[in-house]
Amino acid sequence: MWSDIASMFVVSLMLTIIIECSVARVWGLKTKKEILLVLLVNVLTNPAAVFGIWICNGYLGSHYSFLYQCIIEFWVVVVEAKVYSDFAKEADWNIKKPLHFAIIVNMISWLSGVMLQCII
C-alpha cells in the first residue's frame, strides 16, 4: 500500500514538472534559473495538492472529487501566482503575466492528469 502511495506522489510530481516546465519554455521562460523556479514551485505545491485530494477522497468520498480538485487547484494557482509575481518584479526574470502563467500551466497540467486517469 505505501509503495502505491509513494508512486502516486512521484509519478504525479514528475509528470507535473515535465508538463509545466515544457509549457514554461513555450511561455518564454528559457534560462536555467527560470526553469528551476518552475520545478521548485511544483515541488512545493504538487505534493500538497496530491495529498489534499487523496485525503479528501479518502475521508469525504470520491463522488465530490472534482469539487475537491477545483478548490485545491485554485489554491495552488494562488500560491504559484504569488511566487511567480514576486520573481517577476525583479529585472533579471522574464516572467510575463505571472497570474495568467500560473493559471495556464496548472490548467494544462491538471487536464493532462485527468486525461491520463481516463486512459488508465
Sequence and secondary structure as in RCSB ss.txt:
>XXXX:A:sequence
MWSDIASMFVVSLMLTIIIECSVARVWGLKTKKEILLVLLVNVLTNPAAVFGIWICNGYLGSHYSFLYQCIIEFW
VVVVEAKVYSDFAKEADWNIKKPLHFAIIVNMISWLSGVMLQCII
>XXXX:A:secstr
 HHHHHHHHHHHHHHHHHHHHHHHHHHT  SHHHHHHHHHHHHHHHHHHHHHHHHHHHHH GGGHHHHHHHHHHH
HHHHHHHHHHHHHTSTT    SHHHHHHHHHHHHHHHHHHHHHH 
